Amino acid sequence: MKFIHFADLHIGVETYGKIDPVSGLSSRVMDFLSALDQLVDYAVKESADLVIFSGDAYKSRDPSQTQQREFAKRIKRLSQCGIPIFLLTGNHDLPAALGRATTTEIFDTLAVDNVYVSSRPGIYRVNTKSGPVQIVAIPWIKRGNVIARDEIKNLNITEINQRLREILTDIIETQASQLDPQLPAVLTAHVWVHGAKLGSEEVMTIGQEHTLLLSAVANSAFDYVALGHIHRQQVLAESPPVVYAGSLERIDFGDEGLEKGFYVVDIITKDGKRKTHVHPQTLSGRRFLTIEKTISPDDPDPTSTVVKLLHQKAEDITGSIVRLELSLPQQLRTQIDEAIIRAAASDSHYFAVTYKIERTTRTRLADSFVESLTPQGALEAYLKMKYPDSPAHLEELLASGRELMQAERS
């Protein structure tokens, strides 16, 4: 049995984008749809048995009709090719108000062939061309849905999260005990497993979230554990494989330098025993690139220095989302011609310049010391502080100062 695991599609991210004149969509929305197209193409070409999506189809809980249409087109293609797809509900898929539908519930309502939707914990049996597979689903759980209100009001946030961890752990153990050991079994969960390394979701996370211990999901009853919610691809355990597929496309600079794509999972049965093989499939996506440059205080033409650097990196800049971080002395800030710099990076998809200004720290003389100085002594103290490494220039200025003071007195 061969299946594909992906997660955190987040259609609707438009940051760093521009409107495409042909489709009318944000170029960034098109980036995410292109990534999904590559996945669907792979699934069809390789005749995958199943596709498992571990949550967060959209960025918003209320995606636009256009975003829903574009997502549905790709799901329809998988369905028509006879490839079952399992859609798990993530936190971004949940409605803001109680009683409203989730963003993926429409597929369940319409009873679309080969499409399974899970918005509550449970065991699903999915028939594939290579035989049935059991899927234990743990969608994103709202605290209020599993913990009684009277219980919550007496707990602090740490205690609430601990209680939620206990409940989810019990659910997984109960579901695992009900599985048929003769059939392949997969756990898919949209949850934060303790110890996972964060990616772009680090800046998207608000407040303190509940986490599960790795031991709660790495149950030997499962042949594979398909996780969503964390945007960085990573394998947390080998037996069974516990895997975050990561986001399908780079979302922001938190994903800079990270590979993006999905996982291909093979469950092979030999001599009555099953073994799981996992490998990542990398997708081509929009590159995020940070360029750092420190400008020397004695640089005669800082703009030309920056332009030269951008020309050297022209190949990397082309089509990329780029931020240029310049560190320079305060006195050189006015010598930076940003229009010329932007023109040098015009082949980028998006370009931003940020400045780190190195301000000169002035030494302050003690008040008691200043009050005891004569005018000539004050001038000498100031010039020694101002020109500590130019004794000849210092003497020339002092001589001129003495002449001016003498002329003033006379």
GUMIZA-636473 format. One record per residue (C-alpha): y, x, z; residue in three letters. Coordinates in steps of 0.5 Angstrom, whole numbers, plus 2048, in hexadecimal, padded with zeros to 3 digits. Example, Ala and Ser with C-alpha at 12.3 -4.5 7.8 and 13.67 -1.06 7.14 Angstrom:
2
@y->7F7	x->819	z->810	rest->ALA
@y->7FE	x->81B	z->80E	rest->SER
//
This chain:
410
@y->800	x->800	z->800	rest->MET
@y->807	x->803	z->7FE	rest->LYS
@y->80D	x->800	z->800	rest->PHE
@y->815	x->801	z->801	rest->ILE
@y->819	x->801	z->807	rest->HIS
@y->820	x->801	z->807	rest->PHE
@y->826	x->7FE	z->80C	rest->ALA
@y->82D	x->7FE	z->80D	rest->ASP
@y->830	x->7FC	z->806	rest->LEU
@y->837	x->7FA	z->808	rest->HIS
@y->839	x->7F6	z->802	rest->ILE
@y->840	x->7F5	z->803	rest->GLY
@y->843	x->7FC	z->805	rest->VAL
@y->849	x->7FD	z->801	rest->GLU
@y->84C	x->803	z->805	rest->THR
@y->84E	x->809	z->800	rest->TYR
@y->84D	x->804	z->7FA	rest->GLY
@y->851	x->801	z->7F4	rest->LYS
@y->851	x->7FB	z->7F0	rest->ILE
@y->84C	x->7FC	z->7EA	rest->ASP
@y->850	x->7F8	z->7E4	rest->PRO
@y->84A	x->7F6	z->7E1	rest->VAL
@y->846	x->7F3	z->7E6	rest->SER
@y->84C	x->7F1	z->7EB	rest->GLY
@y->848	x->7F4	z->7F1	rest->LEU
@y->84A	x->7FA	z->7F5	rest->SER
@y->847	x->801	z->7F3	rest->SER
@y->844	x->802	z->7F9	rest->ARG
@y->840	x->7FB	z->7F9	rest->VAL
@y->83D	x->7FD	z->7F2	rest->MET
@y->83B	x->804	z->7F6	rest->ASP
@y->837	x->800	z->7FB	rest->PHE
@y->834	x->7FB	z->7F5	rest->LEU
@y->832	x->801	z->7F1	rest->SER
@y->82E	x->804	z->7F7	rest->ALA
@y->82A	x->7FE	z->7F7	rest->LEU
@y->829	x->7FE	z->7F0	rest->ASP
@y->826	x->805	z->7F0	rest->GLN
@y->822	x->802	z->7F6	rest->LEU
@y->81F	x->7FC	z->7F2	rest->VAL
@y->81E	x->800	z->7EB	rest->ASP
@y->81A	x->805	z->7EF	rest->TYR
@y->816	x->7FF	z->7F2	rest->ALA
@y->815	x->7FC	z->7EC	rest->VAL
@y->813	x->802	z->7E8	rest->LYS
@y->80E	x->804	z->7EE	rest->GLU
@y->80B	x->7FD	z->7EE	rest->SER
@y->80C	x->7FD	z->7F6	rest->ALA
@y->808	x->7F9	z->7FA	rest->ASP
@y->80E	x->7F7	z->7FF	rest->LEU
@y->815	x->7F8	z->800	rest->VAL
@y->817	x->7F8	z->808	rest->ILE
@y->81F	x->7F7	z->809	rest->PHE
@y->821	x->7F9	z->811	rest->SER
@y->827	x->7F5	z->811	rest->GLY
@y->82F	x->7F5	z->810	rest->ASP
@y->82F	x->7F2	z->809	rest->ALA
@y->837	x->7F2	z->809	rest->TYR
@y->83C	x->7F5	z->80D	rest->LYS
@y->83F	x->7EE	z->80F	rest->SER
@y->83C	x->7E8	z->812	rest->ARG
@y->840	x->7E4	z->80D	rest->ASP
@y->83F	x->7E7	z->806	rest->PRO
@y->842	x->7E5	z->800	rest->SER
@y->83E	x->7E1	z->7FB	rest->GLN
@y->83F	x->7E6	z->7F6	rest->THR
@y->83B	x->7EB	z->7FB	rest->GLN
@y->836	x->7E6	z->7FC	rest->GLN
@y->835	x->7E5	z->7F5	rest->ARG
@y->834	x->7EC	z->7F3	rest->GLU
@y->82F	x->7ED	z->7F9	rest->PHE
@y->82B	x->7E7	z->7F7	rest->ALA
@y->82B	x->7EA	z->7F0	rest->LYS
@y->827	x->7F0	z->7F2	rest->ARG
@y->822	x->7EC	z->7F7	rest->ILE
@y->821	x->7E7	z->7F1	rest->LYS
@y->81F	x->7ED	z->7ED	rest->ARG
@y->81A	x->7F0	z->7F2	rest->LEU
@y->817	x->7E8	z->7F3	rest->SER
@y->816	x->7E7	z->7EC	rest->GLN
@y->812	x->7EE	z->7EB	rest->CYS
@y->80E	x->7EB	z->7F0	rest->GLY
@y->810	x->7F0	z->7F6	rest->ILE
@y->810	x->7ED	z->7FC	rest->PRO
@y->817	x->7EF	z->800	rest->ILE
@y->817	x->7EE	z->808	rest->PHE
@y->81F	x->7ED	z->80A	rest->LEU
@y->820	x->7EE	z->812	rest->LEU
@y->826	x->7EC	z->815	rest->THR
@y->82B	x->7F1	z->817	rest->GLY
@y->831	x->7F1	z->81C	rest->ASN
@y->836	x->7F0	z->816	rest->HIS
@y->832	x->7EA	z->813	rest->ASP
@y->832	x->7E6	z->819	rest->LEU
@y->838	x->7E0	z->819	rest->PRO
@y->83E	x->7E1	z->81E	rest->ALA
@y->83D	x->7DA	z->820	rest->ALA
@y->837	x->7D7	z->823	rest->LEU
@y->833	x->7D2	z->81E	rest->GLY
@y->835	x->7D5	z->818	rest->ARG
@y->831	x->7D8	z->813	rest->ALA
@y->82F	x->7E0	z->812	rest->THR
@y->831	x->7E3	z->80C	rest->THR
@y->82A	x->7E4	z->809	rest->THR
@y->828	x->7DD	z->80B	rest->GLU
@y->829	x->7DA	z->805	rest->ILE
@y->823	x->7DD	z->802	rest->PHE
@y->81E	x->7DA	z->807	rest->ASP
@y->822	x->7D3	z->806	rest->THR
@y->820	x->7D3	z->7FF	rest->LEU
@y->819	x->7D6	z->800	rest->ALA
@y->81A	x->7DB	z->7FA	rest->VAL
@y->814	x->7DE	z->7F8	rest->ASP
@y->812	x->7E5	z->7FB	rest->ASN
@y->818	x->7E5	z->800	rest->VAL
@y->816	x->7E5	z->808	rest->TYR
@y->81C	x->7E4	z->80D	rest->VAL
@y->81C	x->7E5	z->814	rest->SER
@y->821	x->7E4	z->819	rest->SER
@y->81D	x->7E3	z->81F	rest->ARG
@y->817	x->7E7	z->822	rest->PRO
@y->811	x->7E6	z->81F	rest->GLY
@y->80A	x->7E8	z->81B	rest->ILE
@y->80A	x->7E7	z->814	rest->TYR
@y->804	x->7E8	z->80F	rest->ARG
@y->807	x->7EA	z->808	rest->VAL
@y->802	x->7EA	z->802	rest->ASN
@y->803	x->7EF	z->7FD	rest->THR
@y->7FF	x->7F1	z->7F7	rest->LYS
@y->7FB	x->7F7	z->7FB	rest->SER
@y->7F9	x->7F2	z->801	rest->GLY
@y->7FD	x->7EF	z->807	rest->PRO
@y->801	x->7F2	z->80C	rest->VAL
@y->804	x->7F0	z->813	rest->GLN
@y->80B	x->7F1	z->814	rest->ILE
@y->80E	x->7F0	z->81B	rest->VAL
@y->815	x->7EF	z->81B	rest->ALA
@y->81A	x->7F0	z->820	rest->ILE
@y->821	x->7EE	z->81D	rest->PRO
@y->828	x->7F0	z->821	rest->TRP
@y->828	x->7EC	z->827	rest->ILE
@y->82E	x->7E9	z->82A	rest->LYS
@y->82E	x->7EA	z->832	rest->ARG
@y->82F	x->7E2	z->833	rest->GLY
@y->829	x->7E0	z->82F	rest->ASN
@y->824	x->7E3	z->833	rest->VAL
@y->827	x->7E4	z->83A	rest->ILE
@y->829	x->7DE	z->83E	rest->ALA
@y->831	x->7DD	z->83F	rest->ARG
@y->830	x->7DC	z->847	rest->ASP
@y->82C	x->7E3	z->847	rest->GLU
@y->831	x->7E7	z->843	rest->ILE
@y->837	x->7E5	z->847	rest->LYS
@y->834	x->7E9	z->84D	rest->ASN
@y->833	x->7EF	z->849	rest->LEU
@y->837	x->7F5	z->846	rest->ASN
@y->837	x->7F7	z->83F	rest->ILE
@y->832	x->7FD	z->841	rest->THR
@y->82D	x->7F8	z->845	rest->GLU
@y->82E	x->7F3	z->83F	rest->ILE
@y->82C	x->7F8	z->83A	rest->ASN
@y->826	x->7FA	z->83E	rest->GLN
@y->824	x->7F3	z->83F	rest->ARG
@y->824	x->7F2	z->837	rest->LEU
@y->820	x->7F9	z->836	rest->ARG
@y->81B	x->7F6	z->83B	rest->GLU
@y->81B	x->7EF	z->837	rest->ILE
@y->81A	x->7F3	z->830	rest->LEU
@y->815	x->7F8	z->833	rest->THR
@y->811	x->7F2	z->835	rest->ASP
@y->811	x->7EE	z->82F	rest->ILE
@y->80F	x->7F4	z->82A	rest->ILE
@y->809	x->7F5	z->82F	rest->GLU
@y->807	x->7EE	z->82F	rest->THR
@y->808	x->7EE	z->827	rest->GLN
@y->804	x->7F4	z->826	rest->ALA
@y->7FE	x->7F2	z->82B	rest->SER
@y->7FD	x->7EC	z->826	rest->GLN
@y->7FC	x->7F0	z->820	rest->LEU
@y->7F6	x->7F0	z->81C	rest->ASP
@y->7F4	x->7F7	z->81C	rest->PRO
@y->7F0	x->7F7	z->815	rest->GLN
@y->7F7	x->7F6	z->811	rest->LEU
@y->7FD	x->7FA	z->810	rest->PRO
@y->803	x->7F9	z->815	rest->ALA
@y->80A	x->7FB	z->815	rest->VAL
@y->80F	x->7FA	z->81A	rest->LEU
@y->816	x->7F9	z->818	rest->THR
@y->81C	x->7F8	z->81C	rest->ALA
@y->824	x->7F8	z->81C	rest->HIS
@y->825	x->7FC	z->823	rest->VAL
@y->828	x->803	z->825	rest->TRP
@y->822	x->807	z->828	rest->VAL
@y->824	x->80C	z->82D	rest->HIS
@y->825	x->813	z->82B	rest->GLY
@y->826	x->811	z->823	rest->ALA
@y->82C	x->815	z->820	rest->LYS
@y->832	x->811	z->81E	rest->LEU
@y->835	x->811	z->817	rest->GLY
@y->83B	x->80D	z->815	rest->SER
@y->83A	x->807	z->819	rest->GLU
@y->83C	x->80C	z->81F	rest->GLU
@y->843	x->809	z->81E	rest->VAL
@y->841	x->802	z->81C	rest->MET
@y->83D	x->801	z->823	rest->THR
@y->842	x->7FD	z->828	rest->ILE
@y->840	x->7FD	z->82F	rest->GLY
@y->839	x->7FF	z->832	rest->GLN
@y->833	x->7FD	z->82F	rest->GLU
@y->82C	x->7FC	z->831	rest->HIS
@y->827	x->801	z->82F	rest->THR
@y->81F	x->801	z->82F	rest->LEU
@y->81B	x->807	z->831	rest->LEU
@y->817	x->80B	z->82C	rest->LEU
@y->811	x->809	z->82F	rest->SER
@y->812	x->802	z->82F	rest->ALA
@y->812	x->802	z->827	rest->VAL
@y->80D	x->808	z->826	rest->ALA
@y->807	x->803	z->827	rest->ASN
@y->800	x->805	z->825	rest->SER
@y->7FF	x->7FE	z->822	rest->ALA
@y->804	x->800	z->81D	rest->PHE
@y->803	x->804	z->816	rest->ASP
@y->80A	x->805	z->815	rest->TYR
@y->811	x->803	z->819	rest->VAL
@y->817	x->801	z->814	rest->ALA
@y->81D	x->801	z->818	rest->LEU
@y->824	x->7FF	z->816	rest->GLY
@y->82B	x->800	z->819	rest->HIS
@y->82C	x->807	z->81A	rest->ILE
@y->82F	x->80A	z->813	rest->HIS
@y->82C	x->811	z->813	rest->ARG
@y->825	x->812	z->810	rest->GLN
@y->821	x->815	z->815	rest->GLN
@y->819	x->815	z->818	rest->VAL
@y->819	x->814	z->81F	rest->LEU
@y->811	x->814	z->820	rest->ALA
@y->80B	x->816	z->81B	rest->GLU
@y->806	x->812	z->81E	rest->SER
@y->807	x->80C	z->81C	rest->PRO
@y->80D	x->80E	z->818	rest->PRO
@y->813	x->80B	z->81B	rest->VAL
@y->819	x->80C	z->816	rest->VAL
@y->820	x->80A	z->815	rest->TYR
@y->821	x->809	z->80E	rest->ALA
@y->829	x->80A	z->80F	rest->GLY
@y->82E	x->807	z->80B	rest->SER
@y->82D	x->806	z->803	rest->LEU
@y->834	x->809	z->801	rest->GLU
@y->839	x->80D	z->805	rest->ARG
@y->83E	x->809	z->809	rest->ILE
@y->843	x->80E	z->80B	rest->ASP
@y->844	x->815	z->80D	rest->PHE
@y->83F	x->814	z->813	rest->GLY
@y->83A	x->815	z->80D	rest->ASP
@y->83C	x->81B	z->80A	rest->GLU
@y->837	x->820	z->808	rest->GLY
@y->831	x->81B	z->80A	rest->LEU
@y->82C	x->819	z->805	rest->GLU
@y->82C	x->811	z->803	rest->LYS
@y->826	x->80D	z->800	rest->GLY
@y->820	x->80A	z->803	rest->PHE
@y->819	x->80B	z->805	rest->TYR
@y->812	x->80B	z->801	rest->VAL
@y->80C	x->809	z->805	rest->VAL
@y->805	x->80A	z->803	rest->ASP
@y->7FF	x->807	z->808	rest->ILE
@y->7F9	x->809	z->806	rest->ILE
@y->7F2	x->807	z->808	rest->THR
@y->7EC	x->80C	z->808	rest->LYS
@y->7E6	x->80B	z->80C	rest->ASP
@y->7E8	x->805	z->80F	rest->GLY
@y->7EE	x->809	z->812	rest->LYS
@y->7F6	x->808	z->810	rest->ARG
@y->7FA	x->80E	z->80F	rest->LYS
@y->802	x->80D	z->80E	rest->THR
@y->806	x->812	z->809	rest->HIS
@y->80D	x->812	z->809	rest->VAL
@y->813	x->815	z->805	rest->HIS
@y->81A	x->814	z->803	rest->PRO
@y->81D	x->812	z->7FD	rest->GLN
@y->824	x->815	z->7FC	rest->THR
@y->829	x->811	z->7F8	rest->LEU
@y->82F	x->813	z->7F4	rest->SER
@y->835	x->810	z->7F7	rest->GLY
@y->83C	x->811	z->7F8	rest->ARG
@y->83E	x->818	z->7FC	rest->ARG
@y->842	x->819	z->802	rest->PHE
@y->846	x->820	z->802	rest->LEU
@y->84A	x->823	z->807	rest->THR
@y->84E	x->829	z->805	rest->ILE
@y->852	x->82D	z->80A	rest->GLU
@y->857	x->832	z->809	rest->LYS
@y->85C	x->836	z->80E	rest->THR
@y->862	x->839	z->80B	rest->ILE
@y->865	x->83F	z->80D	rest->SER
@y->86C	x->840	z->810	rest->PRO
@y->86E	x->845	z->80B	rest->ASP
@y->86B	x->841	z->805	rest->ASP
@y->871	x->841	z->7FF	rest->PRO
@y->86E	x->83B	z->7FC	rest->ASP
@y->869	x->836	z->800	rest->PRO
@y->869	x->831	z->7FB	rest->THR
@y->866	x->836	z->7F5	rest->SER
@y->861	x->838	z->7FB	rest->THR
@y->85F	x->831	z->7FC	rest->VAL
@y->85E	x->830	z->7F4	rest->VAL
@y->85B	x->836	z->7F3	rest->LYS
@y->855	x->834	z->7F8	rest->LEU
@y->855	x->82D	z->7F5	rest->LEU
@y->854	x->830	z->7EE	rest->HIS
@y->84E	x->834	z->7F1	rest->GLN
@y->84B	x->82E	z->7F4	rest->LYS
@y->84C	x->82A	z->7EE	rest->ALA
@y->845	x->829	z->7ED	rest->GLU
@y->843	x->826	z->7F4	rest->ASP
@y->84A	x->822	z->7F4	rest->ILE
@y->848	x->81E	z->7ED	rest->THR
@y->846	x->817	z->7EF	rest->GLY
@y->846	x->819	z->7F7	rest->SER
@y->84A	x->815	z->7FC	rest->ILE
@y->84E	x->81B	z->7FF	rest->VAL
@y->852	x->81D	z->805	rest->ARG
@y->856	x->823	z->805	rest->LEU
@y->858	x->826	z->80C	rest->GLU
@y->85E	x->82B	z->80C	rest->LEU
@y->85F	x->82F	z->812	rest->SER
@y->866	x->833	z->811	rest->LEU
@y->86C	x->835	z->815	rest->PRO
@y->872	x->830	z->816	rest->GLN
@y->877	x->834	z->812	rest->GLN
@y->872	x->833	z->80C	rest->LEU
@y->871	x->82C	z->80C	rest->ARG
@y->877	x->82A	z->807	rest->THR
@y->875	x->82F	z->802	rest->GLN
@y->86E	x->82B	z->801	rest->ILE
@y->86F	x->827	z->7FB	rest->ASP
@y->86A	x->821	z->7FC	rest->GLU
@y->86B	x->81E	z->7F5	rest->ALA
@y->869	x->825	z->7F1	rest->ILE
@y->863	x->825	z->7F6	rest->ILE
@y->861	x->81E	z->7F5	rest->ARG
@y->861	x->820	z->7ED	rest->ALA
@y->85D	x->825	z->7EE	rest->ALA
@y->857	x->821	z->7F1	rest->ALA
@y->858	x->81B	z->7EC	rest->SER
@y->851	x->81B	z->7EA	rest->ASP
@y->84F	x->819	z->7F1	rest->SER
@y->84D	x->812	z->7F3	rest->HIS
@y->852	x->812	z->7F9	rest->TYR
@y->856	x->817	z->7FC	rest->PHE
@y->85A	x->818	z->802	rest->ALA
@y->85E	x->81E	z->806	rest->VAL
@y->85E	x->81F	z->80D	rest->THR
@y->862	x->824	z->811	rest->TYR
@y->861	x->828	z->817	rest->LYS
@y->868	x->82B	z->818	rest->ILE
@y->868	x->831	z->81D	rest->GLU
@y->86F	x->831	z->820	rest->ARG
@y->872	x->837	z->823	rest->THR
@y->872	x->837	z->82B	rest->THR
@y->879	x->83A	z->82E	rest->ARG
@y->879	x->83E	z->834	rest->THR
@y->87D	x->83B	z->839	rest->ARG
@y->881	x->840	z->83E	rest->LEU
@y->881	x->83E	z->845	rest->ALA
@y->888	x->83A	z->847	rest->ASP
@y->889	x->83F	z->84D	rest->SER
@y->889	x->845	z->848	rest->PHE
@y->88D	x->842	z->843	rest->VAL
@y->893	x->840	z->848	rest->GLU
@y->893	x->848	z->84B	rest->SER
@y->894	x->84A	z->844	rest->LEU
@y->89B	x->84D	z->841	rest->THR
@y->89C	x->84A	z->83A	rest->PRO
@y->89A	x->851	z->837	rest->GLN
@y->894	x->851	z->83B	rest->GLY
@y->892	x->84A	z->839	rest->ALA
@y->893	x->84B	z->831	rest->LEU
@y->88F	x->852	z->832	rest->GLU
@y->889	x->84E	z->836	rest->ALA
@y->889	x->848	z->830	rest->TYR
@y->889	x->84D	z->82B	rest->LEU
@y->883	x->851	z->82E	rest->LYS
@y->87F	x->84B	z->82E	rest->MET
@y->881	x->849	z->827	rest->LYS
@y->880	x->84F	z->824	rest->TYR
@y->87B	x->853	z->828	rest->PRO
@y->878	x->857	z->823	rest->ASP
@y->87E	x->859	z->81F	rest->SER
@y->882	x->85E	z->824	rest->PRO
@y->887	x->860	z->81E	rest->ALA
@y->889	x->859	z->81C	rest->HIS
@y->88A	x->858	z->823	rest->LEU
@y->88F	x->85E	z->825	rest->GLU
@y->892	x->85C	z->81E	rest->GLU
@y->893	x->855	z->821	rest->LEU
@y->895	x->857	z->828	rest->LEU
@y->89A	x->85B	z->825	rest->ALA
@y->89D	x->856	z->821	rest->SER
@y->89D	x->851	z->827	rest->GLY
@y->8A1	x->856	z->82C	rest->ARG
@y->8A6	x->857	z->826	rest->GLU
@y->8A7	x->84F	z->826	rest->LEU
@y->8A8	x->84F	z->82E	rest->MET
@y->8AD	x->855	z->82E	rest->GLN
@y->8B1	x->851	z->829	rest->ALA
@y->8B1	x->84B	z->82D	rest->GLU
@y->8B3	x->84E	z->833	rest->ARG
@y->8B9	x->852	z->830	rest->SER
//
